[in-house]
Amino acid sequence: MRVLALSDIHSDEMVIEKLRVFLERNKFDLVLIAGDITNRGPVSYAEEFLGLFSGMNVLAIHGNMDPKPVVDLLERRGIFFHCKRVRIGEWAFVGFGGSSPTPFGTPTEYPEDEIEEELSKVRIDEKTVLVTHSPPYDSGFDRTRIGMKAGSKAIRKIIEEKRPFMNICGHIHESEGIGMLNGTKIVKLPPAEKCKAVEILLREGEVRFMEF
């Protein structure tokens, strides 16, 4: 399965222009959108962005900067998989959007105990790809520019306990890369607002960082 994973678009107009050309030249079995399509809106941008993937297999979660109208749009499109398990072929995909609490009062934040409680209700196993907007806490990918670790402790706990095949995450713009956490491959996405994305070949476990 060839997967395109994107996060942190933040209503950037250049992303739409470049991604449209990129998608005309490249085909994927699945597109995963890991949140922050917008920057507190507008929903019109989210509509235009999602229109790029017309006819494609898409799963999406919201980010902490996506307000309720964006969440409502994802639900209407039938691609929203926050707190859901979606089976595609031999793989299962589980999503959790928004973020753990921030100092900035962003539109969609969840207490750590709620993140843990909700994810605990969903089946997660070794054939599951867990897609979260927030990275797991202290994973090497959650340190902000001021040195604060801003990942989710609940997401880390879930990964350590349930050991999914892979965790795909975004949110912290300062880092990108591949790591391991208790046997789970962590794929920290770069911010797509910089016209960056990740291609993943799931069966092979191959991950390629790229610009579009």
Secondary structure, 3 states (H helix, E strand, C coil): CEEEEECCCCCCHHHHHHHHHHHHHCCCCEEEEECCCCCCCCHHHHHHHHHCCCCCCEEEECCCCCCHHHHHHHHHHCCECECCEEEECCEEEEEECCECCCCCCCCCECCHHHHHHHHHCCCCCCCEEEEECCCECCCCCCECCCCCECCEHHHHHHHHHHCCCEEEECCCCCCCEEEEECCEEEEECCCHHHCEEEEEECCCCEEEEEEC
